[in-house]
């Protein structure tokens, strides 16, 4: 401990709970998680601090604050230099506690246009969040940079991407409705379709027609690989060799990388 030369002067202790306000847009308090923290404190109180702004807006530790307040205990807090509300998303981007839905709702609360457009498309097509982003950025899976941008509030919809998104999303919804229009579109289904639309000889109308008579084959599929195999079998049924697609090989060799979707 002799190497610790600088003493922190921004850590405070108080039982005046009225001083604190919760950050707008934060995910709802999980009562089960609050109870878990209370039990942990009962076993041994580590007096873990929450992070607040100079105006006492809680940036990190909403559940800890709630637990200590319910127990009537003192609140330990560290005051941050920044008052930026988006710091809360930045803090959670290095943890697993926030889901993609949490980030989306947080940035929509602050009226960030790209996030609001994203949410409207998710609701319109009943699409999973990550795959919705994938369609906008023309990727099969989200890369590290795209994930970090999304969590840091820097997600941008590329110019002209909404037109492309609507086309692909409508096709996916049409196919999903053949199977069961009441079900939410599965992630593996979307990923497989994003591969398929880049495959040579792919034709949406051909696939849609084949799905009407053979679509039940994909009902048991879960993973992207399983959907890829079933898509190929359904598409190729009754076709001559030169008209068939080699979707499984296309997927296994990752030949879809860098390719545009076939119109």
One Martini backbone bead per residue (centre of mass of N, CA, C, O) as a GRO file, in nm:
protein
  263
    1UNK     BB    1   0.049   0.067  -0.005
    2UNK     BB    2   0.296   0.273  -0.045
    3UNK     BB    3   0.216   0.357  -0.358
    4UNK     BB    4  -0.021   0.525  -0.241
    5UNK     BB    5  -0.024   0.879  -0.280
    6UNK     BB    6  -0.320   0.945  -0.378
    7UNK     BB    7  -0.597   1.100  -0.254
    8UNK     BB    8  -0.923   1.086  -0.255
    9UNK     BB    9  -1.182   1.370  -0.299
   10UNK     BB   10  -1.465   1.215  -0.443
   11UNK     BB   11  -1.565   1.073  -0.172
   12UNK     BB   12  -1.889   0.985  -0.030
   13UNK     BB   13  -2.120   1.011   0.259
   14UNK     BB   14  -2.478   0.914   0.287
   15UNK     BB   15  -2.848   0.938   0.401
   16UNK     BB   16  -2.945   1.138   0.172
   17UNK     BB   17  -3.154   1.026  -0.071
   18UNK     BB   18  -3.261   1.302  -0.202
   19UNK     BB   19  -2.997   1.378  -0.362
   20UNK     BB   20  -3.086   1.159  -0.561
   21UNK     BB   21  -3.090   1.071  -0.915
   22UNK     BB   22  -3.209   0.920  -1.185
   23UNK     BB   23  -3.140   0.819  -1.494
   24UNK     BB   24  -3.256   0.877  -1.786
   25UNK     BB   25  -3.317   0.558  -1.944
   26UNK     BB   26  -3.291   0.357  -1.751
   27UNK     BB   27  -3.329   0.068  -1.657
   28UNK     BB   28  -3.523  -0.113  -1.485
   29UNK     BB   29  -3.578  -0.223  -1.184
   30UNK     BB   30  -3.453  -0.521  -1.035
   31UNK     BB   31  -3.578  -0.675  -0.765
   32UNK     BB   32  -3.407  -0.934  -0.756
   33UNK     BB   33  -3.133  -0.784  -0.756
   34UNK     BB   34  -3.177  -0.627  -0.498
   35UNK     BB   35  -3.204  -0.876  -0.313
   36UNK     BB   36  -2.922  -0.987  -0.373
   37UNK     BB   37  -2.767  -0.744  -0.254
   38UNK     BB   38  -2.886  -0.756   0.033
   39UNK     BB   39  -2.768  -1.037   0.098
   40UNK     BB   40  -2.471  -0.960   0.055
   41UNK     BB   41  -2.464  -0.741   0.275
   42UNK     BB   42  -2.541  -0.930   0.512
   43UNK     BB   43  -2.282  -1.094   0.495
   44UNK     BB   44  -2.107  -0.840   0.350
   45UNK     BB   45  -2.006  -0.507   0.376
   46UNK     BB   46  -1.825  -0.337   0.114
   47UNK     BB   47  -1.904  -0.045   0.039
   48UNK     BB   48  -2.000   0.017  -0.244
   49UNK     BB   49  -1.983   0.246  -0.489
   50UNK     BB   50  -2.129   0.497  -0.655
   51UNK     BB   51  -2.201   0.686  -0.952
   52UNK     BB   52  -2.179   1.046  -0.985
   53UNK     BB   53  -2.263   1.357  -1.027
   54UNK     BB   54  -2.260   1.684  -0.926
   55UNK     BB   55  -2.594   1.652  -0.936
   56UNK     BB   56  -2.662   1.345  -0.842
   57UNK     BB   57  -2.653   1.159  -1.080
   58UNK     BB   58  -2.693   0.838  -1.160
   59UNK     BB   59  -2.460   0.624  -1.346
   60UNK     BB   60  -2.381   0.398  -1.122
   61UNK     BB   61  -2.586   0.194  -0.902
   62UNK     BB   62  -2.902   0.163  -0.876
   63UNK     BB   63  -2.923  -0.107  -0.715
   64UNK     BB   64  -2.746  -0.031  -0.476
   65UNK     BB   65  -2.908   0.211  -0.386
   66UNK     BB   66  -3.177   0.062  -0.333
   67UNK     BB   67  -3.070  -0.140  -0.124
   68UNK     BB   68  -2.954   0.064   0.087
   69UNK     BB   69  -3.214   0.220   0.129
   70UNK     BB   70  -3.392  -0.022   0.229
   71UNK     BB   71  -3.171  -0.069   0.475
   72UNK     BB   72  -3.063   0.217   0.585
   73UNK     BB   73  -2.798   0.293   0.442
   74UNK     BB   74  -2.521   0.411   0.343
   75UNK     BB   75  -2.391   0.614   0.082
   76UNK     BB   76  -2.153   0.544  -0.159
   77UNK     BB   77  -1.971   0.802  -0.346
   78UNK     BB   78  -1.865   0.899  -0.675
   79UNK     BB   79  -1.752   1.189  -0.831
   80UNK     BB   80  -1.777   1.304  -1.138
   81UNK     BB   81  -1.673   1.522  -1.387
   82UNK     BB   82  -1.909   1.433  -1.556
   83UNK     BB   83  -2.256   1.513  -1.702
   84UNK     BB   84  -2.289   1.292  -1.908
   85UNK     BB   85  -2.537   1.065  -1.978
   86UNK     BB   86  -2.367   0.873  -2.179
   87UNK     BB   87  -2.175   0.746  -1.964
   88UNK     BB   88  -2.354   0.506  -1.884
   89UNK     BB   89  -2.313   0.345  -2.144
   90UNK     BB   90  -2.005   0.337  -2.130
   91UNK     BB   91  -1.983   0.179  -1.865
   92UNK     BB   92  -2.160  -0.075  -1.980
   93UNK     BB   93  -1.983  -0.163  -2.235
   94UNK     BB   94  -1.775  -0.331  -2.025
   95UNK     BB   95  -2.033  -0.506  -1.977
   96UNK     BB   96  -2.310  -0.752  -1.926
   97UNK     BB   97  -2.571  -0.599  -1.807
   98UNK     BB   98  -2.641  -0.488  -2.085
   99UNK     BB   99  -2.856  -0.485  -2.334
  100UNK     BB  100  -2.956  -0.399  -2.641
  101UNK     BB  101  -3.226  -0.289  -2.537
  102UNK     BB  102  -3.110  -0.092  -2.331
  103UNK     BB  103  -2.957   0.086  -2.530
  104UNK     BB  104  -3.189   0.160  -2.716
  105UNK     BB  105  -3.373   0.295  -2.501
  106UNK     BB  106  -3.176   0.505  -2.402
  107UNK     BB  107  -3.125   0.662  -2.679
  108UNK     BB  108  -3.427   0.716  -2.733
  109UNK     BB  109  -3.475   0.902  -2.489
  110UNK     BB  110  -3.256   1.108  -2.645
  111UNK     BB  111  -3.338   1.127  -2.954
  112UNK     BB  112  -3.182   0.932  -3.138
  113UNK     BB  113  -3.238   0.888  -3.461
  114UNK     BB  114  -3.110   0.607  -3.537
  115UNK     BB  115  -3.248   0.455  -3.299
  116UNK     BB  116  -3.542   0.520  -3.373
  117UNK     BB  117  -3.535   0.383  -3.648
  118UNK     BB  118  -3.455   0.107  -3.550
  119UNK     BB  119  -3.702   0.058  -3.365
  120UNK     BB  120  -3.921   0.085  -3.587
  121UNK     BB  121  -3.818  -0.165  -3.752
  122UNK     BB  122  -3.843  -0.376  -3.537
  123UNK     BB  123  -4.153  -0.339  -3.502
  124UNK     BB  124  -4.249  -0.371  -3.798
  125UNK     BB  125  -4.082  -0.674  -3.834
  126UNK     BB  126  -4.009  -0.840  -3.584
  127UNK     BB  127  -3.697  -0.792  -3.513
  128UNK     BB  128  -3.397  -0.845  -3.425
  129UNK     BB  129  -3.162  -0.629  -3.330
  130UNK     BB  130  -2.889  -0.733  -3.449
  131UNK     BB  131  -3.011  -0.801  -3.735
  132UNK     BB  132  -3.099  -0.517  -3.802
  133UNK     BB  133  -2.818  -0.400  -3.810
  134UNK     BB  134  -2.700  -0.591  -4.023
  135UNK     BB  135  -2.873  -0.491  -4.258
  136UNK     BB  136  -2.781  -0.194  -4.256
  137UNK     BB  137  -2.453  -0.295  -4.276
  138UNK     BB  138  -2.416  -0.560  -4.444
  139UNK     BB  139  -2.418  -0.809  -4.232
  140UNK     BB  140  -2.415  -1.115  -4.068
  141UNK     BB  141  -2.227  -1.006  -3.840
  142UNK     BB  142  -2.121  -0.840  -3.573
  143UNK     BB  143  -1.877  -0.638  -3.517
  144UNK     BB  144  -1.690  -0.478  -3.290
  145UNK     BB  145  -1.737  -0.187  -3.396
  146UNK     BB  146  -2.047  -0.196  -3.409
  147UNK     BB  147  -2.094  -0.261  -3.110
  148UNK     BB  148  -1.950  -0.013  -2.990
  149UNK     BB  149  -2.115   0.205  -3.131
  150UNK     BB  150  -2.388   0.124  -3.014
  151UNK     BB  151  -2.305   0.150  -2.703
  152UNK     BB  152  -2.190   0.466  -2.755
  153UNK     BB  153  -2.398   0.623  -2.957
  154UNK     BB  154  -2.269   0.576  -3.283
  155UNK     BB  155  -2.491   0.487  -3.453
  156UNK     BB  156  -2.520   0.450  -3.818
  157UNK     BB  157  -2.705   0.506  -4.099
  158UNK     BB  158  -2.654   0.457  -4.401
  159UNK     BB  159  -2.674   0.572  -4.697
  160UNK     BB  160  -2.958   0.411  -4.834
  161UNK     BB  161  -3.029   0.169  -4.621
  162UNK     BB  162  -3.342   0.171  -4.594
  163UNK     BB  163  -3.418   0.052  -4.867
  164UNK     BB  164  -3.266  -0.214  -4.829
  165UNK     BB  165  -3.398  -0.302  -4.569
  166UNK     BB  166  -3.694  -0.321  -4.664
  167UNK     BB  167  -3.651  -0.537  -4.875
  168UNK     BB  168  -3.535  -0.762  -4.691
  169UNK     BB  169  -3.753  -0.757  -4.466
  170UNK     BB  170  -3.992  -0.831  -4.648
  171UNK     BB  171  -3.887  -1.103  -4.736
  172UNK     BB  172  -3.860  -1.228  -4.455
  173UNK     BB  173  -4.157  -1.189  -4.374
  174UNK     BB  174  -4.286  -1.353  -4.600
  175UNK     BB  175  -4.152  -1.621  -4.522
  176UNK     BB  176  -4.242  -1.631  -4.224
  177UNK     BB  177  -4.554  -1.629  -4.289
  178UNK     BB  178  -4.561  -1.912  -4.412
  179UNK     BB  179  -4.504  -2.046  -4.142
  180UNK     BB  180  -4.558  -1.799  -3.901
  181UNK     BB  181  -4.692  -1.487  -3.829
  182UNK     BB  182  -4.677  -1.507  -3.497
  183UNK     BB  183  -4.373  -1.527  -3.515
  184UNK     BB  184  -4.070  -1.458  -3.434
  185UNK     BB  185  -3.787  -1.385  -3.575
  186UNK     BB  186  -3.508  -1.560  -3.620
  187UNK     BB  187  -3.173  -1.530  -3.617
  188UNK     BB  188  -3.089  -1.769  -3.801
  189UNK     BB  189  -3.277  -1.694  -4.032
  190UNK     BB  190  -3.156  -1.418  -4.103
  191UNK     BB  191  -2.863  -1.504  -4.154
  192UNK     BB  192  -2.926  -1.703  -4.381
  193UNK     BB  193  -3.056  -1.493  -4.570
  194UNK     BB  194  -2.805  -1.303  -4.594
  195UNK     BB  195  -2.652  -1.519  -4.749
  196UNK     BB  196  -2.847  -1.601  -4.982
  197UNK     BB  197  -2.864  -1.309  -5.130
  198UNK     BB  198  -2.543  -1.364  -5.230
  199UNK     BB  199  -2.603  -1.605  -5.398
  200UNK     BB  200  -2.574  -1.765  -5.669
  201UNK     BB  201  -2.900  -1.792  -5.820
  202UNK     BB  202  -3.067  -1.623  -5.656
  203UNK     BB  203  -3.437  -1.629  -5.585
  204UNK     BB  204  -3.705  -1.516  -5.428
  205UNK     BB  205  -3.953  -1.627  -5.589
  206UNK     BB  206  -3.860  -1.916  -5.589
  207UNK     BB  207  -3.845  -1.951  -5.280
  208UNK     BB  208  -4.135  -1.875  -5.209
  209UNK     BB  209  -4.271  -2.099  -5.375
  210UNK     BB  210  -4.125  -2.339  -5.231
  211UNK     BB  211  -4.224  -2.275  -4.939
  212UNK     BB  212  -4.533  -2.336  -4.975
  213UNK     BB  213  -4.462  -2.664  -5.004
  214UNK     BB  214  -4.166  -2.687  -4.807
  215UNK     BB  215  -4.146  -2.514  -4.530
  216UNK     BB  216  -4.166  -2.733  -4.296
  217UNK     BB  217  -3.855  -2.808  -4.293
  218UNK     BB  218  -3.768  -2.541  -4.106
  219UNK     BB  219  -3.909  -2.564  -3.819
  220UNK     BB  220  -3.651  -2.718  -3.668
  221UNK     BB  221  -3.474  -2.487  -3.693
  222UNK     BB  222  -3.198  -2.275  -3.542
  223UNK     BB  223  -2.948  -2.248  -3.688
  224UNK     BB  224  -2.782  -2.123  -3.947
  225UNK     BB  225  -2.693  -2.395  -4.068
  226UNK     BB  226  -2.977  -2.526  -4.079
  227UNK     BB  227  -3.105  -2.314  -4.266
  228UNK     BB  228  -2.914  -2.339  -4.503
  229UNK     BB  229  -2.980  -2.633  -4.574
  230UNK     BB  230  -3.289  -2.591  -4.617
  231UNK     BB  231  -3.279  -2.374  -4.831
  232UNK     BB  232  -3.136  -2.543  -5.043
  233UNK     BB  233  -3.338  -2.779  -5.065
  234UNK     BB  234  -3.585  -2.608  -5.143
  235UNK     BB  235  -3.474  -2.454  -5.389
  236UNK     BB  236  -3.365  -2.726  -5.556
  237UNK     BB  237  -3.630  -2.844  -5.594
  238UNK     BB  238  -3.663  -2.950  -5.934
  239UNK     BB  239  -3.386  -2.870  -6.040
  240UNK     BB  240  -3.141  -2.809  -6.232
  241UNK     BB  241  -2.809  -2.797  -6.192
  242UNK     BB  242  -2.768  -2.496  -6.322
  243UNK     BB  243  -2.997  -2.376  -6.098
  244UNK     BB  244  -2.852  -2.438  -5.856
  245UNK     BB  245  -2.751  -2.399  -5.524
  246UNK     BB  246  -2.441  -2.349  -5.313
  247UNK     BB  247  -2.490  -2.263  -5.001
  248UNK     BB  248  -2.313  -2.427  -4.807
  249UNK     BB  249  -2.042  -2.360  -4.945
  250UNK     BB  250  -2.073  -2.053  -4.938
  251UNK     BB  251  -2.073  -2.050  -4.625
  252UNK     BB  252  -1.816  -2.215  -4.546
  253UNK     BB  253  -1.624  -2.016  -4.736
  254UNK     BB  254  -1.719  -1.714  -4.713
  255UNK     BB  255  -1.826  -1.580  -4.998
  256UNK     BB  256  -2.006  -1.337  -4.881
  257UNK     BB  257  -1.772  -1.165  -4.845
  258UNK     BB  258  -1.815  -0.853  -5.008
  259UNK     BB  259  -2.103  -0.904  -5.102
  260UNK     BB  260  -2.386  -0.842  -5.273
  261UNK     BB  261  -2.702  -0.836  -5.313
  262UNK     BB  262  -2.940  -0.982  -5.500
  263UNK     BB  263  -3.200  -0.852  -5.707
   0.00000   0.00000   0.00000
